[in-house]
């Protein structure tokens, strides 16, 4: 449908991709559409922007990083239900006191995901700003799913839905609201799907299915000591995990499989043209 797009963007919020913590959220989403190609809105070089040299170094780096495309994925996990007084916020040694036997689904959109190594076992990594309820769930269950989104309006819709965060009462995972909001549903584990290779339980991480989801990577935190897959760096935590399974995001897909969704200059974007050499 968008095969010939060149660096085209989707209409989107200008807020950064992050795991929100109880902030007021937009309750209704506008329809997504593909916009014409646009040049970068930022110009880090001083001859373009006389104010660049006056910015603090962190803001200068933020401006430069907006020129780079980043992958957009949705991470889901689950944590035991807890009372507010017993939960702790996003440390590498998170502990909670379960109040019931049920689990609470968590999810977030993120733009720092990448592969780390393929051998001897495939590892992935991403970083999360703290505090984060989804990171707490990952640390507790040590299981999570990473959903690779399609580079089209359906993928942008899923990304924006989970960008809204995990504020209590938001209902991000409520079945009817999820179908209306992003077109996805949480797949119930079928017979034989509750165990990973080697018999290790998945930990109940929600698995999203539907338009906009290309693949889901089932992951478990790396067990290597001393950090166990979670490395704190100032106000962020680096997550390192092994991919134990890869499943398709929907049963049937019409047409050619698209590239994944990317994020640059504060917009969701679709991969455009290809650089070739000579007569290739």
ZILINKA-V573031 format. One record per helix or strand of 3 or more residues. SS is the DSSP state (alpha for helix, beta for strand). FROM is the first residue (numbers start at 1). TO is the last residue. If there is no record, write none. Layout:
# ZILINKA-V573031
{{SS & FROM & TO} {SS & FROM & TO}}
This chain:
# ZILINKA-V573031
{{alpha & 52 & 54} {alpha & 57 & 65} {beta & 73 & 82} {beta & 98 & 110} {beta & 114 & 117} {beta & 123 & 129} {alpha & 133 & 141} {beta & 143 & 150} {alpha & 153 & 163} {alpha & 175 & 182} {beta & 184 & 186} {beta & 208 & 210} {beta & 213 & 221} {beta & 230 & 233} {beta & 236 & 248} {beta & 262 & 264} {beta & 267 & 269}}
